Amino acid sequence: MARATNRRALGDLGNLIGGLSDRSSMPQNSKQFNPQNQAKSFIPLDRPITRQYGAILAKNQSITQASRNCGKENVGNVECRSKQRRTLSPIKKKGQNQETQGQVDVTMEEMDCELSPTPSSMSEVRDNEPCEIEMEEAESPIASIDKDDVKNPLAVVDYIEDIYNHYRRTEIMSCVPEDYMSKQTDINHRMRAILVDWLIEVHHKFDLMHETLFLAINLIDRYLSIQNVVRKSLQLVGITGMLLACKYEEVYVPALEDFVIISDRAYTREDVLKMEKSMLNTLQFNVSNPTPFVFMRRFLKAAGCDKKLEMVAFYLVELCLVDYRMLKFPPSLLAAAAIYAGRRLLKLSPQWNKIVNLHSTYSEEQLQECAELMGEIHQNAGVGKLTSVYRKYSISKYDCVAKLMNPLLQ
């Protein structure tokens, strides 16, 4: 008990900056407890590093001239600044002697050396401008586009980035060779365009969801890129692909007889079921691939779009479904280019910003080729026989966006 009573308090071990021992645990005699001694044992916190000062540290890999005079790079720097501040404190006291005044002057010169960069260091700061820019960008991070959906369980905010990273990795599986029609012996790309244009009209009359149309065209293209099809069976492939997409996406699936009737009874129920089995076996039952619609929703959210921009973007990307040349672009690029071209069509500024660039991973330069082709298709949409998309988006339900005939490219 006696040893516990006489036990002395632990002092500063040197690893606690600014830490002081508890005054109540220290002896109260005048020799061991002195407010001035306690003030001297206090080590103040390090001063904040500005952008200019941080650029010098990053470039030279050494702290300052004052820290080099004090000794080691890191520990000496802290001790040196602590010494400077402790030396400056007597300025406020009256009756200071000349020796202390001289010490203060020397310390002030050291601080001027530390805080004011030398001419060589000033040139190094100019050469290190990217470092300053990076620090400024870090101070203003890009706002999250999912902050308003945090409490929405259907938005799955905690997993949304992982989901779209998975889509970007697997979208290559939904792509087909851009020249796969060269392997077909009895059909060509013009017949495919007629089929897709007809399916868009069927999709509109059945009032199906957007994702159903994109998935149906994807299933048809993937099947035709693997399996040779004769001309008389091409429409059968089309209605079967639409039936499979409806079973995957829709809540209320149209009856199989409806597809038989819509094809003017050119095929029987057994023909459709046989083709359905053939398509599923050929595609190895893989019907869950990302389409342009999947990326369109995410990129439109990043663009902060209104209803009109959404309609224009979907109009442009549906026009691309009919054109065989657009198969060379991956789904994510088609979606991003449709939004970019739509913003140019509506004369919105800026046409492409950092937020959309971040979430789409495409820069404005990477979208130019695809946007130019979309502009060409858009200008010729109402001409010729394949006008299902133009007529669909010319009604008030879609804000008549097809009638915006302004050129996309200046």
Disulfide bonds with the S-S distance in Angstrom:
Cys70-Cys80 2.12
